[in-house]
Amino acid sequence: MFIILIKRKLFVRWMLIGILFSLAMGGLSLAVIEVASKKPRHYFEKRGEIVWELSMPHKAIAITFDDGPSPSFTRQIMDLFSHYGGYATFFVTGSQVEKFPEVLQEIVRRHHEIGNHLYHHRPIPLLSEYHLYLELQKTHQLVQKLTGITIRLFRPINGFYDEKVVRVARSMNYQVIIWSQDSQDWSKKDGKEIAANILKHIRPGQILLFHDQGGNRTNTVDALKIILPELAAQGYHFITVSQMIKLSQHPSTTPVLKNPAGADELKR
């Protein structure tokens, strides 16, 4: 009887240790399950549910910016595009839009494109499908109220994607956009290093990821001062993501690349 009691105590002790260990490692376990259950890129890409890059018969790329708008860096970036020609796509967060609505409106006035980057910059695996929908909808409605524009592009936080992301995007008639080149301007790399890496791997149809908020983005601006004139000299056009999607669907031997408002044509 005494031996049985000891065994029971040991069993209970190990069971409690196991429970505590599971709770402590819960985040890691969930992450492992999430990765294990996540379908590969080609699954979504083949179905047209997520876009990383596009087949492009012409020298055109889409340069995109996440996390803004920013009263300083967003304007500096737009000034560079005004100087070198072309248009960008800004994936904005609703919390930033509320702080700087005038910058959002300036993006529209200057004929750049707006995409949705949720209201808060929260990791998507931590959001339920319902809360992901609310985050997307809140920014959608805010942008619509301030500009009259109905956004149709969604970039998930950190480029995270799974079937939940696709379902929510579909429910709001959104296209999920990731990227084919990450500038890594969020790192400590300077503008020259960022530009050198981008230019080394550039090809038509790519979607480039930069940031116009979330820290000191001087390196982003410095990199663009090198990238834009160099690629323009090579014959590249800087177009919005929506323009690129349309051009990939209806390729033309003599394309006319327009800004979202339909003015200032850039002919090859």
C-alpha positions in Angstrom: 0.0 0.0 0.0 2.8 2.4 0.9 4.6 1.6 -2.4 1.4 2.4 -4.3 1.0 5.7 -2.6 4.5 6.7 -3.4 3.9 5.8 -7.1 0.7 7.8 -7.1 2.5 10.9 -5.7 5.3 10.6 -8.3 2.7 10.3 -11.0 0.8 13.4 -9.9 4.1 15.3 -9.5 5.3 14.4 -13.0 1.8 15.2 -14.4 1.9 18.7 -12.8 5.4 19.3 -14.1 4.2 18.3 -17.5 1.2 20.7 -17.4 3.4 23.6 -16.2 5.9 22.9 -18.9 3.2 22.8 -21.6 1.8 26.2 -20.3 5.2 27.7 -20.3 6.0 26.5 -23.8 2.5 27.3 -25.1 3.5 30.1 -27.4 6.3 28.0 -28.9 4.0 25.0 -29.3 1.3 27.1 -31.1 4.0 28.5 -33.4 5.2 25.1 -34.3 1.6 23.9 -35.0 1.0 27.1 -37.1 4.1 26.5 -39.2 3.4 22.8 -39.5 -0.2 23.5 -40.7 0.8 26.3 -43.1 0.5 25.5 -46.8 3.4 26.4 -49.0 3.7 29.5 -51.1 3.0 27.7 -54.4 -0.4 26.5 -53.1 -1.7 30.0 -52.7 0.2 31.5 -55.7 -1.1 28.9 -58.1 -4.7 29.6 -57.0 -4.2 33.4 -57.4 -5.0 34.0 -53.8 -1.7 35.7 -52.9 0.7 37.7 -55.0 4.5 37.8 -54.5 5.6 38.9 -57.9 4.1 38.8 -61.4 5.1 37.8 -64.9 6.0 41.0 -66.6 6.9 41.4 -70.3 8.0 45.0 -69.7 10.5 46.6 -67.4 8.2 47.5 -64.6 8.3 47.0 -60.8 6.1 47.9 -57.8 7.8 49.6 -54.9 5.8 49.4 -51.7 6.0 50.9 -48.2 4.6 49.5 -45.0 3.6 50.9 -41.6 2.9 54.5 -42.5 1.9 57.2 -43.1 4.7 59.3 -41.6 4.7 63.1 -41.7 8.4 63.1 -42.5 9.5 60.0 -44.4 6.4 59.4 -46.4 6.7 62.9 -47.9 10.4 62.6 -48.6 9.7 59.3 -50.4 6.9 60.9 -52.5 9.2 63.8 -53.4 11.7 61.4 -54.8 9.0 59.7 -56.9 8.0 63.1 -58.1 11.5 63.8 -59.2 12.3 60.5 -60.9 8.8 59.6 -62.1 6.4 56.8 -61.2 4.2 55.9 -58.4 4.4 53.7 -55.2 1.9 51.7 -53.1 1.7 52.6 -49.4 0.3 49.9 -47.1 -1.0 52.0 -44.2 -2.0 51.1 -40.7 -5.2 52.7 -39.4 -3.6 53.9 -36.1 -1.1 56.0 -38.2 -3.8 57.2 -40.5 -5.7 58.6 -37.5 -2.6 60.4 -36.3 -1.7 61.9 -39.8 -4.8 62.0 -42.0 -3.4 64.9 -44.0 -0.5 62.7 -45.1 -2.9 60.0 -46.3 -4.8 62.6 -48.3 -1.6 63.9 -49.7 -0.7 60.3 -50.9 -3.9 60.3 -52.8 -3.5 63.8 -54.2 -0.1 62.8 -55.5 -1.6 59.7 -57.3 0.1 57.0 -55.3 -1.8 53.9 -54.2 -3.1 52.9 -50.8 -3.2 49.4 -49.4 -4.4 48.0 -46.1 -1.9 47.0 -43.4 -4.5 46.5 -40.6 -5.3 49.0 -37.9 -2.7 47.9 -35.3 0.6 46.3 -36.1 -0.2 43.0 -34.3 1.1 39.5 -35.2 -1.6 37.8 -37.2 -1.2 34.4 -35.6 -2.4 36.0 -32.3 -5.6 37.3 -34.0 -8.7 35.2 -34.4 -10.4 35.3 -37.8 -13.0 37.6 -36.4 -10.5 40.1 -34.9 -8.4 40.0 -38.1 -11.6 41.0 -40.0 -12.2 43.9 -37.6 -8.6 45.1 -37.9 -8.9 45.1 -41.7 -12.4 46.6 -41.7 -11.5 49.5 -39.4 -8.7 50.7 -41.6 -10.8 50.1 -44.7 -13.6 52.3 -43.4 -11.2 55.0 -42.1 -9.4 55.4 -45.4 -12.8 55.4 -47.3 -14.1 58.2 -45.0 -11.0 60.3 -45.4 -10.4 59.9 -49.1 -13.4 58.3 -50.7 -11.2 55.4 -51.9 -12.1 51.7 -51.5 -9.0 49.8 -50.8 -8.5 46.4 -52.5 -5.0 45.4 -51.5 -4.0 43.9 -48.2 -0.5 43.2 -46.9 -0.4 41.0 -43.8 1.8 42.0 -40.9 5.3 40.6 -41.3 4.1 38.9 -44.5 2.4 36.2 -42.6 -0.1 34.2 -44.7 -2.3 31.1 -44.2 -5.9 30.1 -45.1 -7.3 32.4 -42.4 -5.7 35.4 -44.0 -7.0 34.4 -47.4 -10.6 33.8 -46.1 -10.8 37.2 -44.4 -9.3 39.0 -47.5 -11.8 37.3 -49.8 -14.7 38.2 -47.5 -13.8 41.9 -48.1 -12.9 41.5 -51.8 -9.2 42.1 -51.1 -6.1 40.8 -52.9 -3.3 39.6 -50.5 0.1 41.1 -51.5 3.4 39.9 -50.1 6.8 40.8 -51.8 9.6 39.3 -53.8 12.4 41.5 -52.4 12.7 42.7 -48.9 14.9 45.7 -48.7 15.6 45.0 -45.0 15.5 48.7 -44.3 14.3 47.7 -40.8 17.8 46.5 -40.1 21.0 48.5 -39.4 22.0 48.4 -43.1 22.7 51.8 -44.6 21.2 53.1 -47.8 24.2 52.1 -50.0 24.1 48.5 -48.9 20.3 48.3 -49.3 20.5 49.7 -52.8 23.3 47.4 -53.9 21.4 44.3 -52.8 18.2 45.5 -54.5 19.9 46.3 -57.8 21.8 43.1 -57.8 18.6 41.0 -57.7 16.2 43.2 -59.6 14.0 41.9 -62.4 10.7 42.9 -64.0 7.6 42.1 -62.2 9.1 42.3 -58.7 7.3 43.8 -55.7 9.8 45.5 -53.4 9.3 46.0 -49.7 10.3 49.1 -47.8 9.0 51.0 -44.8 8.1 54.6 -44.3 7.4 54.4 -40.5 8.5 52.3 -37.5 11.8 54.1 -36.7 14.4 56.2 -38.4 13.9 55.5 -42.1 16.7 57.7 -43.3 18.4 54.6 -44.8 15.2 54.0 -46.8 15.3 57.4 -48.3 19.1 57.1 -49.0 18.6 53.8 -50.7 15.8 55.2 -53.0 18.1 58.1 -54.0 20.3 55.4 -55.5 17.7 52.9 -56.7 15.3 55.2 -58.5 17.7 57.0 -60.8 19.7 53.8 -61.6 16.6 51.8 -62.5 15.1 54.7 -64.4 18.3 54.8 -66.5 17.9 51.1 -67.2 14.4 51.7 -68.6 12.4 50.6 -65.6 8.9 52.0 -64.8 7.8 52.4 -61.2 4.1 51.5 -61.1 1.5 50.6 -58.4 0.7 47.1 -57.5 -2.8 47.4 -59.1 -1.2 48.6 -62.3 1.1 45.7 -62.3 -1.7 43.2 -61.8 -3.6 44.7 -64.7 -0.6 44.8 -66.9 0.2 41.1 -66.1 -3.3 40.1 -67.0 -3.4 42.1 -70.2 0.1 42.4 -71.6 0.7 44.7 -74.5 3.6 45.2 -76.8 3.3 48.9 -76.4 2.1 49.4 -72.8 0.8 52.7 -71.5 1.5 52.9 -67.8 -0.8 55.3 -66.0 -1.0 56.5 -62.4 -4.2 55.5 -60.4 -5.9 58.8 -61.4 -5.3 58.1 -65.1 -3.0 61.0 -65.8 0.7 61.6 -66.4 1.2 58.7 -68.7 4.6 57.0 -68.8 5.3 55.4 -72.2 8.0 52.9 -72.7 
